[in-house]
Amino acid sequence: MEMSGRLVVLSTFVLCVLTTVNINTFNGVRRFMTLNLGDGNCEWTLPIDDSTLNNPGEVQATLIVGFPGVGKRLVWGMVEQLTNRRIGDDWNLSDLGDNLVAMKTSYPHPEGNWTWEDRMHHSVMVIRNPMQTLIDYHNIREEIKPAQNVEDMKRLNKTDEVFTKESDLSHWFVWRDAAFDNEMDLYGWFIEYWMDNGRRRNNGTGEVYYESSCTDLMVGGCTPKAIIQYEALMDEERGEDEVVKLASVLVDSAGVPVIDQSVWSCTYHEVMKKDSFYSAKKRGASSGVQKKFSYKQLAAMKREVERLRDKYTLPIYESVPSASQLVLVLEEYLVDISDEFQKAWKLHEQAIA
């Protein structure tokens, strides 16, 4: 899929913004780490900079992958608390160097870049309903205007505005109709790339191929060790299970420090209390009333999610734990998308009656 030079530059800048606001402060408050107080209690302490540490022996670092807008920032925060280590990004804008236990990326979306060479061992995938993912992705793109680079962001004092505002409704509809087909295609392609260990749809002649980086540079392969659902993390009744899933991957990673299991639950709740850091309350939930998709777009979204659901229920994926996790999440999304489609279809029928 050809991308214009201008779009690639803008996409790179959006990634820089996403990372810059993560590594800087939010409303003047620094991120802190978890201190185990015993008896299942915990509190936050000063962060540890991995660049100052010498990790002896092998470090099986975790790559946090996710489509732009899925909420990797929240998972980033969880991993920081679980490991008491700051987490890097694929552009190294946090200047933490190569000595990392985890990193986040949107690769192979144009917002991401494979810059970690062979330093990441395996991955976990963050996923979110595409209806909300595309809305929040557009919010970020709008919030940074008119800045064209990170220096502009600082000069215009845009850093504190990111993740705080809803984009203008008229701008949303223009972008939605122009970008939907491409972004929805990228949404499915992104999932297939990681689930199928580097699968690319087109080698230039229309044939599927597999990117060698997943086998040559990631010892544990690209296929995620776990699927982390954003909506589940935001739900107090399900959030702890997602953290256990995430922490279990970290515990099984050689050379990665993980806080005691007795405070995993406390850690989750401490992170979720920090509205100015990781909670959706920083912006507020995107409009569930005004920002909608057309019935045609919802039908296309439903078909794509169904295709992914059906693919990862095939027998060939029975031995892939993350495949069954993914299918369960996609089933949940299909219910929501189908409900929205029915509403949009009724509005369409009323409009033409």
C-alpha positions in Angstrom: 0.0 0.0 0.0 1.6 3.3 -1.2 1.8 6.1 1.3 2.6 9.7 0.3 5.7 11.3 1.7 3.6 13.8 3.5 1.5 11.2 5.2 4.5 9.2 6.3 6.0 12.3 7.8 2.8 13.2 9.6 2.4 9.6 10.8 6.0 9.7 12.2 5.2 12.9 14.0 2.0 11.5 15.5 4.0 8.6 16.9 6.5 11.0 18.4 3.7 12.9 20.1 2.3 9.7 21.5 5.7 8.8 22.9 6.6 12.3 24.1 3.6 12.7 26.2 4.2 9.3 27.7 7.8 10.0 28.8 7.1 13.6 30.0 4.9 14.6 32.9 1.1 14.9 32.9 -0.1 18.1 34.5 3.2 18.4 36.1 3.1 15.0 37.9 5.8 12.5 37.3 5.1 8.8 36.9 6.0 6.7 39.9 6.6 3.0 40.6 5.2 0.4 42.9 6.6 -0.3 46.4 5.6 -3.5 48.1 4.4 -2.7 51.7 3.5 -6.3 52.5 0.1 -7.9 53.2 -1.0 -7.1 49.7 -0.5 -3.3 50.2 1.6 -1.1 48.0 2.4 2.5 47.2 4.2 4.4 44.4 7.9 5.3 44.6 10.4 7.1 42.3 11.0 5.5 38.9 14.1 3.5 38.1 15.9 4.4 34.9 17.0 1.2 33.1 19.9 3.0 31.4 21.6 3.3 34.8 21.4 -0.5 35.5 23.4 -3.4 34.5 21.2 -6.4 33.8 23.3 -9.5 34.3 22.9 -12.3 31.7 20.0 -12.6 29.3 17.1 -10.2 29.4 14.0 -11.5 27.5 12.4 -8.1 26.9 8.7 -7.7 26.1 7.5 -5.8 23.1 4.1 -4.1 23.7 2.4 -3.9 20.3 -0.9 -2.3 19.4 -2.7 -0.3 16.7 -2.6 3.5 17.3 -5.4 4.5 19.6 -5.8 1.1 21.4 -4.5 2.3 24.7 -0.9 1.1 24.8 -0.2 3.9 27.2 -2.2 2.2 29.9 -0.4 -1.2 29.4 2.9 0.7 29.4 2.0 2.1 32.8 1.0 -1.4 34.1 4.3 -2.9 33.0 6.2 -0.1 34.6 4.5 -0.8 37.9 4.9 -4.5 37.6 8.7 -4.3 36.9 9.6 -1.1 38.6 11.4 -0.1 35.4 10.7 2.7 32.9 9.6 1.4 29.6 11.0 2.5 26.2 9.5 3.3 22.8 10.5 2.3 19.3 11.9 5.7 18.5 14.0 5.9 21.8 12.6 9.3 22.5 12.8 8.6 26.2 16.6 8.3 25.8 16.7 5.1 27.9 19.1 3.4 25.5 19.1 -0.3 24.8 18.9 -1.6 28.4 15.2 -2.2 28.6 12.8 -4.8 29.9 10.0 -3.7 27.6 9.2 -1.3 24.8 6.0 -0.3 22.9 5.3 0.1 19.2 2.6 0.5 16.6 4.7 -1.3 13.9 3.8 -2.3 11.2 1.3 0.6 11.1 3.0 3.7 9.5 3.0 5.2 13.1 5.6 2.5 14.1 9.1 1.6 13.3 11.2 -1.5 13.9 14.2 0.2 15.6 14.9 -2.3 18.3 16.8 -4.7 16.1 17.1 -7.9 18.1 16.7 -6.5 21.6 13.0 -7.6 22.0 12.5 -11.3 22.8 8.7 -11.7 22.4 5.5 -9.6 22.3 2.1 -9.0 23.9 -0.7 -7.4 21.9 -3.0 -4.7 23.2 -6.4 -4.7 21.4 -9.4 -2.4 21.5 -12.8 -2.3 19.7 -12.1 -0.7 16.3 -15.0 1.7 16.8 -13.3 3.3 19.7 -9.8 2.8 18.4 -10.4 4.9 15.3 -12.1 7.7 17.3 -9.3 8.1 19.8 -6.7 7.8 17.0 -8.4 10.8 15.3 -8.6 12.7 18.6 -4.8 12.6 18.9 -4.2 13.6 15.3 -6.5 16.7 15.9 -5.1 17.6 19.3 -1.6 18.2 18.0 -2.6 20.7 15.3 -1.1 23.0 14.2 2.2 21.5 15.5 4.2 19.8 12.8 7.0 18.3 15.0 7.9 17.7 18.6 9.6 21.1 18.9 6.4 22.8 17.8 4.5 20.8 20.5 6.8 22.2 23.2 6.7 25.8 21.8 2.9 25.8 21.5 2.5 24.1 24.9 0.6 21.3 23.3 2.0 18.5 25.5 -0.5 18.9 28.3 -3.4 19.1 25.8 -2.9 15.6 24.3 -5.4 13.0 25.6 -7.6 15.8 27.1 -10.0 16.9 24.3 -12.5 15.6 21.9 -11.9 16.5 18.2 -14.4 18.7 16.5 -17.4 16.7 15.2 -17.2 18.1 11.7 -13.5 17.2 11.5 -14.3 13.7 12.7 -16.8 13.1 9.9 -14.4 14.4 7.2 -11.5 12.2 8.5 -13.7 9.2 9.1 -15.0 9.1 5.5 -11.6 9.8 4.0 -9.6 7.4 6.2 -12.0 4.6 7.2 -11.3 2.1 4.4 -7.5 2.4 4.8 -7.4 2.4 8.6 -9.8 -0.6 8.9 -7.7 -2.5 6.5 -4.6 -1.6 8.5 -6.4 -2.7 11.7 -6.9 -6.3 10.4 -3.4 -6.4 8.8 -1.8 -5.3 12.0 -3.4 -8.2 13.9 -2.4 -10.7 11.2 1.1 -9.5 11.1 1.7 -10.3 14.8 -0.5 -13.3 15.2 1.0 -14.9 12.1 4.6 -14.2 13.0 5.3 -11.5 10.4 2.7 -12.1 7.8 2.6 -9.4 5.1 -0.2 -9.3 2.5 1.7 -8.1 -0.5 5.3 -8.5 -1.6 4.8 -6.1 -4.5 3.4 -8.7 -6.8 0.2 -9.4 -4.9 1.6 -12.4 -3.0 1.7 -13.0 0.8 5.1 -13.3 2.4 6.6 -13.4 5.9 8.9 -10.7 7.2 12.2 -12.3 8.3 12.6 -10.0 11.2 10.2 -12.1 13.3 12.3 -15.2 13.0 15.7 -13.7 12.6 15.5 -10.9 15.2 13.0 -12.0 17.9 14.0 -15.2 19.5 10.5 -15.7 21.0 8.9 -14.8 17.7 6.3 -12.1 16.9 3.2 -14.1 17.8 2.0 -12.6 21.1 2.4 -14.4 24.3 -0.9 -12.8 25.5 -3.7 -10.6 24.2 -4.4 -7.7 26.6 -7.9 -6.2 26.1 -8.1 -2.4 26.8 -11.8 -2.6 27.7 -11.1 -5.3 30.3 -8.4 -3.3 31.9 -10.8 -0.4 32.3 -13.3 -2.7 34.0 -12.6 -3.2 37.7 -14.3 -6.6 37.6 -12.1 -7.8 34.8 -9.0 -5.7 35.1 -7.1 -7.8 37.6 -7.4 -10.8 35.3 -5.7 -8.8 32.5 -2.9 -7.8 34.8 -2.4 -11.4 35.9 -2.1 -12.3 32.2 0.4 -9.6 31.6 2.4 -10.2 34.7 2.6 -13.9 34.0 4.3 -13.2 30.7 6.8 -10.9 32.5 7.5 -13.5 35.2 8.3 -16.1 32.6 10.8 -13.7 30.9 14.4 -14.3 32.0 16.2 -11.3 33.5 13.1 -9.3 34.0 12.4 -8.1 37.6 8.7 -8.5 38.6 7.1 -7.3 41.9 5.7 -10.0 44.2 2.4 -11.5 43.1 0.8 -10.5 46.4 0.7 -6.9 45.2 -0.3 -7.4 41.6 -3.9 -6.5 42.5 -2.9 -3.5 44.5 -0.7 -2.3 41.6 -3.6 -2.5 39.2 -5.8 -0.4 41.4 -3.1 2.1 42.2 -2.5 2.7 38.4 -6.2 3.0 37.7 -6.6 5.7 40.5 -4.2 8.0 38.6 -6.6 9.7 36.3 -3.9 12.2 35.2 -1.7 9.4 34.1 -3.4 6.4 32.5 -7.2 6.6 32.9 -9.5 7.5 30.1 -10.9 10.1 32.5 -8.0 12.4 31.4 -9.9 13.0 28.2 -13.2 11.4 29.1 -14.7 8.6 27.1 -15.1 9.5 23.5 -18.6 10.6 22.5 -21.0 7.6 22.4 -23.7 9.8 21.0 -22.3 12.0 18.2 -19.3 10.2 16.9 -20.7 7.4 14.9 -20.0 5.3 11.8 -22.3 4.9 8.9 -24.2 1.6 8.5 -21.9 0.8 5.5 -18.8 1.4 7.6 -20.1 -0.7 10.4 -21.0 -3.5 8.0 -17.4 -3.4 6.7 -16.1 -3.4 10.2 -18.2 -6.3 11.2 -17.1 -8.3 8.2 -13.4 -7.7 9.0 -13.8 -8.6 12.6 -15.8 -11.7 11.6 -13.0 -12.7 9.2 -10.4 -12.4 11.9 -12.6 -14.3 14.4 -13.2 -17.1 11.9 -9.5 -17.3 10.9 -8.2 -17.7 14.5 -10.7 -20.4 15.3 -9.1 -22.7 12.6 -7.4 -25.9 13.9 -4.0 -24.6 12.9 -4.2 -22.1 15.8 -5.3 -24.5 18.5 -1.8 -24.7 19.9 -1.5 -20.8 20.0 -2.8 -19.6 23.4 -3.2 -16.0 22.2 -5.4 -17.1 19.4 -8.2 -18.3 21.7 -7.8 -15.1 23.8 -8.1 -13.0 20.6 -11.2 -14.9 19.5 -13.0 -14.2 22.8 -12.3 -10.5 22.5 -13.4 -10.4 18.9 -16.6 -12.1 19.8 -17.3 -9.3 22.3 -16.5 -6.7 19.7 -18.9 -8.3 17.2 -21.8 -7.9 19.7 -21.1 -4.2 20.1 -20.5 -3.6 16.4 -23.7 -5.5 15.5 -25.7 -3.5 17.9 -24.4 -0.2 16.4 -25.1 -1.5 12.9 -28.7 -2.2 13.8 -29.1 1.4 15.2 -27.4 2.9 12.1 -29.5 0.8 9.7 -32.7 1.9 11.4 -31.7 5.6 11.1 -30.9 4.9 7.4 -34.4 3.4 6.9 -36.0 6.3 8.6 -34.1 8.7 6.4 -35.2 7.1 3.2 -38.8 6.4 4.3 
